């Protein structure tokens, strides 16, 4: 259940006592002036909750043992590690959102404060008291890479999702990848503000030996020429760094509505709005097809490439090599059912075959590339 920013306090308290499974407190829009904050004691919330979005983690004597998905905005507090791990000991999915208050927001863009918060949190996580806390965390989504850097969570995390496109925060991507060593990485990119990084973005991935699957979640600029050129440029840069990614086997490009657009939280759903246009889909599809052979030839580990667009579906290609002894897409059972698929041969002995949609969906699911599909990019009422 999503709670609007202006929900009456008495109503909110009554709702909080219901046996809810999911509850999220929305962010105040910047356009709303003189709003009244609503305060609810954490202890009034139902212990049946397994998904919760809050601003910060207050102290509580009665933990929420059922909460597995936790969204939070403030991790710079000195007591964050103690409070959060005590209140929510069984968290498996963590969502780090944009803080509301000016001080908290400033931490992410003030290096001295950021380093201080990271050092303190990291010391806490490494202490005997908390080194075994949050053992189930397997997925972290961060609105900005600096928020995960600030968390100081230097443990292996299976799936990580980060936003790209800011020179200020992009420097933190390599350190957090080193901290978490994800096997599945999602990079979210706003194509309209990504021009500067067309030739540089790949550097944040160089040497990331743990990454097995990579997803580029692209928000288009609605300029066909620019998006086509940028997608092509990104793929060209990726092909250049593929030799430094020895574990990468699966690569997926997704196009989705921008976070503020209606339906953005449904980008993996068949209920998506009629977006983008067929022309945009075709342009990106052509750009990917033009780079298939290059990508396949540059990597000895890459076995599958996919392309998905909201409301349009998914296409993918299996990559095999003469030394693979016929295994496809990481699973014979997933890829072996389409005998009519046209196969392309490259001069390097690489063979490419287009897969059916059901097979493509199965590969995405089996590789865990849908783990962030339910994360709403923006928990904010927009007027």
C-alpha positions, 0 to 999 in steps of 0.5 A: 500500500502506498501512503500519500504525503498528505494522509491524515494522521488519524487515518494513517494510524488506523491503516497501520494497524491492519494486517498489511503485507506491504507499506510505503511512505511516499516522498513529499513533492518539492512543489508542496509548500508548508506541508505537515509531517506525519509521524507514526511510531514504528511499533504501531505497524503490523508485524505481518509486513514483509515489504516496508518503505520508510525514511529512517530506521528508528529504534524498536524493541520488537523486530519485524521478522517478516520484513524482507524488502526494505526501502530506506532514505537515511543511512548516514546516521551514526546509529543506522547499522544498529537500528536497522539490523535490530529492527529488520534482521531478515532483510534480503532486498534493500532499496536505497532511496534519495533522502528528503532532508537537505542535510542528508542529501548533502552527505551524498555530494559532500566528500568529507561527510560521505567518507566519514559516513562510509568509514563509520558504517564500514567499521560497524559492519566489520565489528564482532557485533554486526559482522554476521548481521543481515546475512540474507541480503542478496539484492541492493537497488540504489537511487545513486551509487554514492548511497551504496558507497556511504552504506559501507556494506562490503559483502558479496551481494548477488544483484546490484542496480545503480544509476549512471549519468552523473560525473559526481556520483559515477566515481563511486561505482567501481568501489561499490562493485569491489565491495559487493562483487555482484554476479548480476548488475543492472545499470540505469541510464537516462539517455537524454543526459548521457552524452558525455559518457558515450565513450567513457561509461565502460571504464566503471566495469573494467576488471569486474570479474564477478559479473555474470549478467549485465543489464542496461536499463535505458530511459530514452530521450525521444530523439531517435537519431541521438538514441540510435547513436548513443546505443551504438556507441555504448555497445561499441564501448562494451565490446572494447572492454569485454575481454576484461569481463571474463565471467560475463555470459548474459547481456540484456538491454531494456528500454523503459519509460522514464521514472516520472512517467505513468507506468514506469513501475510496470516496465516489466509488465504486460500492462505497460502503456503503449510506449515507446513507438514502433520506430524507436523500438526498431531503431534500437533493435537495428543498433543491437543487431549491427553489433551482435557479431562484434560483441560475440567475437570480442568475448570468449564467455558471452553466451546470450544477448537480449533486447526488451522493450516495455509493452513490446516483448523480448528478443534474444540471441544464443551465442555458441562456439565450436568449443562449446559442444553444442550447449546454448544460452547457458541451458540446453533445455531453454534454447533447444526447442526452436529448430527454425532459428536462423543461425549466423556464422562469424569468421571466428567460429562463433555461431548466433541463433535467434531464440523464441520469446518464451525461451528468452523469457525463461533465460532472463528468469533463470539468470535472475535479471528480473530481481528489480522489476518491482522496484518503483524508481520514484516513490513520489506524487507528481502534480 
